């Protein structure tokens, strides 16, 4: 689906990560309930797309997708590992930028 570099970049530039975040949030269970199979499938599909989309630190910060992935890790059992992998990937990918921005502001 999004296997061509230009299409994944275009997807990200046109708000695709923000759209995926909303779908992920919709996949979270209601308080006191567990996820159903349909919610889990949506979450897993969105995570698969996030693995393919090139993101920037700016996109991560503006969309808040990281906090959504943390919620996914806590409430959607089949997606725990995958969501954690993405968070760790992005932390590693942007570690230097985050360290630089903290030292610039502090």
C-alpha positions in Angstrom: 0.0 0.0 0.0 2.5 2.6 1.1 5.7 1.0 -0.1 7.0 3.7 -2.4 9.1 6.3 -0.5 7.4 9.3 -2.2 3.9 8.0 -1.2 4.9 7.5 2.4 6.4 10.9 2.7 3.4 12.5 1.1 1.1 10.6 3.5 3.1 12.0 6.5 3.2 15.5 5.1 -0.5 15.6 4.6 -1.4 14.7 8.2 -1.4 10.9 7.9 0.2 10.4 11.3 -2.4 12.5 12.9 -5.1 10.5 11.2 -3.5 7.3 12.4 -3.3 8.6 15.9 -7.1 9.2 15.9 -7.7 5.7 14.6 -5.4 4.3 17.3 -7.3 6.3 20.0 -10.6 4.9 18.6 -9.1 1.4 19.0 -8.6 1.9 22.8 -11.2 0.2 24.9 -13.8 2.1 26.9 -13.0 2.4 30.6 -13.5 -0.9 32.4 -13.8 -2.9 29.1 -11.4 -4.9 27.1 -10.7 -4.6 23.4 -12.7 -6.6 20.8 -11.1 -8.3 17.8 -12.1 -5.5 15.4 -10.4 -2.8 17.6 -7.3 -4.9 17.8 -7.1 -5.4 14.1 -7.4 -1.6 13.5 -4.7 -0.9 16.0 -2.4 -3.6 14.5 -2.9 -2.2 11.0 -2.2 1.3 12.1 1.0 0.2 13.8 2.1 -1.5 10.6 1.6 1.7 8.7 3.5 3.7 11.3 6.5 1.3 10.8 6.5 2.3 7.1 5.9 6.1 7.4 9.0 8.3 7.7 8.3 10.6 10.7 10.1 13.6 11.9 10.6 14.8 15.5 8.3 17.7 14.7 5.5 15.3 13.5 5.9 13.2 16.7 5.7 16.3 18.9 2.8 17.9 17.1 0.6 14.8 16.9 1.3 13.3 20.3 1.4 9.9 18.7 3.9 8.7 21.3 1.5 9.1 24.2 -1.1 7.3 22.2 1.3 4.4 21.7 2.0 4.3 25.4 -1.8 3.9 26.0 -1.9 1.2 23.4 0.9 -0.7 25.2 -1.2 -0.6 28.4 -4.6 -1.5 27.0 -4.3 -3.5 23.8 -2.5 -6.7 24.6 -1.8 -8.0 21.0 -0.2 -4.6 20.2 2.0 -4.2 23.3 5.3 -5.3 21.7 4.8 -3.5 18.4 3.8 -0.2 20.0 6.9 -0.5 22.3 9.2 -1.2 19.3 8.0 2.0 17.6 8.5 4.1 20.7 12.0 2.8 21.2 12.8 3.2 17.5 11.8 6.9 17.6 13.6 7.5 20.9 16.8 6.1 19.4 16.2 7.9 16.1 15.7 11.3 17.7 17.9 11.0 20.8 20.5 13.5 19.6 17.8 16.1 18.6 16.0 15.7 21.9 19.2 16.0 23.9 20.2 19.1 21.9 16.8 20.8 22.3 16.9 20.1 26.1 20.4 21.7 26.4 19.3 24.7 24.3 16.3 25.4 26.5 18.0 24.7 29.8 
